[in-house]
Amino acid sequence: MQGTVDGFSYGLVTPLVAYLMACLGGALGLRCTTRSMLVSQSWRPGWLALGSAAIGSGIWTMHFIAMMGFSVRQTPVHYDKPMTFASLAVAIVMVGVGIFIVGYKGARGTALFTGGTLTGLGIASMHYLGMAGMRLNGKLEYNTFTVSVSVVIAVVAAISALWAAGQVRGILWSVGASLVMGLAVTGMHYTGMAALSVHVHGTAPTTDGVSPAALLAPMMIGPLAFLLLAGVVVMFDPMMVMGKPVRTPVEHKPGVPAGALVPYPRRASVRADRDLGHRGSRTPQNR
């Protein structure tokens, strides 16, 4: 029997809150990625890891807030806890691989395409692994074409967002990029949901798992606490607020990590000026 699927059980509340969470995670993650391009090699892994966790937590929270509005009229929906939190780990790890590639190789060319593709695939993998954690009295089926469209949306959104992070501009630039990224990621989620159909079984055995209400509290506490902590770190870092370091930095080319630049480009010219000064100070003995 074909199940009646409703993705908006609470109206526009869940889509709007889900979008805001995607924007928050994206904004924090992109600013951390930008910060990593302006620091020494020793600090870069920490900022990239923080950015990866922020984006991963943001999109994961977005997904399950949106899923709170999902229901099938003919059967209750539950969630398997291990599978649910495994989707969080997959999101953070795959997004992290993509962000580290861009953080070390620069947000341009092959590095941007590879890093953005891996990040987008991480977003899509999180979504469909989280969907695989649903437990209901029926079978889930997906439209292959619509699923493909949702994956393309995720990849394009990730490439665009990482390119924006690599421009190393002010905070408004990252906020704008995060709004676009949040819209694309949320759109990817609902595109993937549009590909779903549920075939309900005739009988209704008891399903194992955790109900959405019981899963909500632990799901929200962990990621939201982390995003709050990441937000505090970003807010109290002057480079994050101003979009440039406190000291005058080496000239930075958009999309290229700071470590890839020559640190002292004027050393040769200073030596030349000093030699010229020595020549000028000599007193001629013969005329």
PyMOL commands that set and color helices and strands:
alter all, ss='L'
color gray80, all
select helices_A, chain A and resi 13-36+44-67+81-105+109-132+144-165+171-194+212-235+238-242+258-260+267-280
alter helices_A, ss='H'
color red, helices_A
select strands_A, chain A and resi 5-6+71-72+78-79+134-135+138-142+196-200
alter strands_A, ss='S'
color yellow, strands_A
deselect
rebuild
show_as cartoon
